[in-house]
Amino acid sequence: MDDPDLLRSRGLRVTAPRLAVLQALTDSPHAGADDVLRGVRTRMPSVSVQAIYDVLAALTQVGILRRIEPAGHPARYERRVGDNHHHVVCRGCGAVQDVDCTVGHAPCLTPSSTSGFAVETAEVTFWGLCPDCQAQDVEQGVEQEPATAAG
């Protein structure tokens, strides 16, 4: 489904800012609002910061975008929705990559107790160093600790 049809299918009007935000997130998955703004301004130089935040909120609310908030980092947005994938975040540079669900279907983790909640998704964030930051550490002589399951 192309972007105009996707917007219409969720009850949204097709507007240039909405299309530009979707394109910016296609070009740069896991982008923060500032990055989306920069991407949109390459197509629409006069778009306002508030317009970008409004579009991000509207697209997230109707499920076209997913908002992720790695601890200690600004919120980021992605177009990959409809599955229960997770993320790996670099402690060095903040790079984010998708990690497919590790076991079965959503929520792909089973809590020991749900306290009566109907669990729909599970959010897992794996933390570590990306290949570039690992290489920088090696160049600088920083010794890395081996990865452990306990994190």
Secondary structure, 3 states (H helix, E strand, C coil): CCHHHHHHHCCCCCCHHHHHHHHHHHHCCCEEHHHHHHHHHCCCCCCCHHHHHHHHHHHHHCCCCEEECCCCCCCEEECCCCCCCEEEEECCCCCEEEECCCCCCCCCCCCCCCCCCCCCCCCCEEEECCHHHHHHHHHHCCCCCCCCCCC
